[in-house]
Amino acid sequence: MSFISYFINGVSLGSVYAIIALGYTMVYGIAKMLNFAHGDVIMIGAYVVLTCVSTAGLNPVLAILIGIVACTIFGIVIERVAYRPLRNAASPLAVLITAIGVSYLLQNIALLIFGSNTKSFPEIIKLPSLSLAGGKLTITGTTILTIVACLVIMAGLTAFINKTKSGQAMLAVSEDKGAAQLMGINVNGTIALTFAIGSALAALAGVLLCSTYPSLTPYTGSMPGIKAFVAAVFGGIGSIPGALIGGILLGVIEILGKAYISSQLADAIVFAVLIIVLLVKPTGILGKNIQEKV
Amino acid sequence: MKKMKKFLSLALASALAAGVFAGCGEEKTTESSDSAQSSSSSSNSDSSEGTLKIGSMGPLTGDNAAYGEAVNNGAQLAVEEINADGGINGMQVEFKFEDDESDAEKAVNAYNSLKDWGMQLVMGAVTSGACTAVSAETANDHMFQITPSGTSMDCVAPYDNVFRLCFSDPAQGTKSAEYIATKGLATKIAVIYDSSDTYSSGIYQSFAAEAKNQGLEIVAAEAFTADNKTDFSVQLQKAKDSGAELVFLPIYYQQASAILQQADKMGFAPQWFGCDGMDGILGVEGFDTSLAEGLMLLTPFATDASDEKTQNFNKAYEEEFGIEPIQFAADAYDSIYAIKLAAEDAGLTADMDASEMCDKMMESMLNINLDGLTGVDGITWDASGEPNKAPKGVKIENGAYVSMD
């Protein structure tokens, strides 16, 4: 019975990783860059929602919407100010280093504004727990909500990319930027849209993460951010279903490793699995191996 | 731009001038104290016979800010009382507190800047890791140090010049096991501790050793690490499955608050038992304090204690700072009074240098018996630097700490 409980917790944690991993994977697929500041956008989102709920006393749904809007604006601004000017830089390292810089910038801004004290994230999503098998198995409402939210987001995003014009434009840009531009696609606009969607998802991930694990500090986003990046690579970076599979696998491995191997080695196990997967399948589980033609 | 330059040169010039005057000032004071010694002391006694500078460092920001603030407040209260009462051996006490964010490196920086200020005695540091780093420095400089709340063995044991007011980690673990056994709180116990933290794992080890002697059964011992301290679902699930009646949490209050919240969500409600790091849980921003209802912790100080001393302290503290004191405030208050007793016993005077003071204080610490807030039947010290006093059990009832004895 406890195995089922661990497993469900793992899927729930993995769902959060998957939502964060989407941000990494979409940006990588389209702009071919690693946005290391993504994890910190999660933290910003969580702080915005926390401030709206506890200081301004707003309705949770409204607060989450404000959080999403704030993160979306943040994402677009970061892309416009820090990444776009470097897109054609001689070395792809320039934009990578900038991303790390933005990550620290966001953490330090949060430190200045919100202080480094741990803040307890209020239970803004109040759902009853599900009690099964005579109370032996308890699944919290947040857990179920997280899993459902993840699946809905995946489905929505897949539909958006395959069914809408903007989605098709994203696909085109990810295939070949130059050709897409020649076809009349606004490449800059499409990349900005990708950042906007990724950051909006980050806000949602922040709320879900902090609802499950209710302590918020300026560093809250960094570790889940790194793990979600691992999940994205694990599933095959650039692939949306890959992010889902990678995220959930990672969450389950982490929780089961903690439960059955050692609670101290959880992180070591996660990263060891990453190394093994990359040795066997360098492009990740669903990654496409595109041969560069000369 | 010209204005800027002018301003800069002015600032530089004034800094230089200040340096020159500062130099003069120092010389003057040594001269005057020399002359005071040679001539009769009465000439100086009406104003003061110099000052005694006590420095301290602890977290005023960051994860453990509640501890640092409490220590700062408690010490200031004691210093004000002592100064109003005529000081120590006629010397007025000056107290300065620097923020170290519970970081070892920043604590050493704070120590150095306090030394520049003229610190003669150290009352710090507040957290174990920072304290260990500062202890190494004071041992090098041969400066007297008493830590109000650094519980790790490494803070005190390797050094002659460092004393401790609180219980050490091993003592906390041992006393907790004794307390649980003698009060008959539970026999099946689960432990959740931070294996990447010396404080937490230190208590856990001594607790586990003593639990065996006391006939307590540790049914689950689950760890977490600094990088993985948000998700406690597995540790709690294991504790629940093991049938534990009591969960021992030798950890700091931030993680404890997260554990209580997650346990509540999964419907796990054992007895909770913590150590001094648990103190402060009622002050976590946004934390629903009803979850901490019934939480027990072993602490040498309880705000509801009926003795006059504690009552007066509570009143003065609340008047001055507007909040209820926690154990760390009492620790600091007692530490300052321990310094006072020992300094009086040693006959410290303002003309001694820090190293000479240290020698005398080290001897006198063994002679004193402090009737303090954190030790009802008096606190004495032995040469190891550890205090001898009796612990108290405290329970959270209706959002306040209530004594269990």
Boltz contact constraints between the chains, C-beta under 6 A:
constraints:
  - contact:
      token1: [A, 2]
      token2: [B, 237]
      max_distance: 6.0
  - contact:
      token1: [A, 2]
      token2: [B, 241]
      max_distance: 6.0
  - contact:
      token1: [A, 5]
      token2: [B, 237]
      max_distance: 6.0
  - contact:
      token1: [A, 9]
      token2: [B, 233]
      max_distance: 6.0
  - contact:
      token1: [A, 116]
      token2: [B, 61]
      max_distance: 6.0
  - contact:
      token1: [A, 116]
      token2: [B, 62]
      max_distance: 6.0
  - contact:
      token1: [A, 117]
      token2: [B, 65]
      max_distance: 6.0
  - contact:
      token1: [A, 118]
      token2: [B, 254]
      max_distance: 6.0
  - contact:
      token1: [A, 119]
      token2: [B, 285]
      max_distance: 6.0
  - contact:
      token1: [A, 119]
      token2: [B, 286]
      max_distance: 6.0
  - contact:
      token1: [A, 120]
      token2: [B, 257]
      max_distance: 6.0
  - contact:
      token1: [A, 120]
      token2: [B, 284]
      max_distance: 6.0
  - contact:
      token1: [A, 120]
      token2: [B, 286]
      max_distance: 6.0
  - contact:
      token1: [A, 120]
      token2: [B, 287]
      max_distance: 6.0
  - contact:
      token1: [A, 122]
      token2: [B, 286]
      max_distance: 6.0
  - contact:
      token1: [A, 138]
      token2: [B, 266]
      max_distance: 6.0
  - contact:
      token1: [A, 138]
      token2: [B, 267]
      max_distance: 6.0
  - contact:
      token1: [A, 140]
      token2: [B, 265]
      max_distance: 6.0
  - contact:
      token1: [A, 213]
      token2: [B, 230]
      max_distance: 6.0
  - contact:
      token1: [A, 213]
      token2: [B, 231]
      max_distance: 6.0
  - contact:
      token1: [A, 214]
      token2: [B, 261]
      max_distance: 6.0
  - contact:
      token1: [A, 215]
      token2: [B, 258]
      max_distance: 6.0
  - contact:
      token1: [A, 255]
      token2: [B, 234]
      max_distance: 6.0
  - contact:
      token1: [A, 258]
      token2: [B, 234]
      max_distance: 6.0
  - contact:
      token1: [A, 259]
      token2: [B, 234]
      max_distance: 6.0
  - contact:
      token1: [A, 263]
      token2: [B, 222]
      max_distance: 6.0
  - contact:
      token1: [A, 263]
      token2: [B, 223]
      max_distance: 6.0
  - contact:
      token1: [A, 263]
      token2: [B, 235]
      max_distance: 6.0
  - contact:
      token1: [A, 264]
      token2: [B, 195]
      max_distance: 6.0
  - contact:
      token1: [A, 264]
      token2: [B, 223]
      max_distance: 6.0
  - contact:
      token1: [A, 264]
      token2: [B, 225]
      max_distance: 6.0
  - contact:
      token1: [A, 266]
      token2: [B, 228]
      max_distance: 6.0
  - contact:
      token1: [A, 267]
      token2: [B, 227]
      max_distance: 6.0
  - contact:
      token1: [A, 267]
      token2: [B, 228]
      max_distance: 6.0
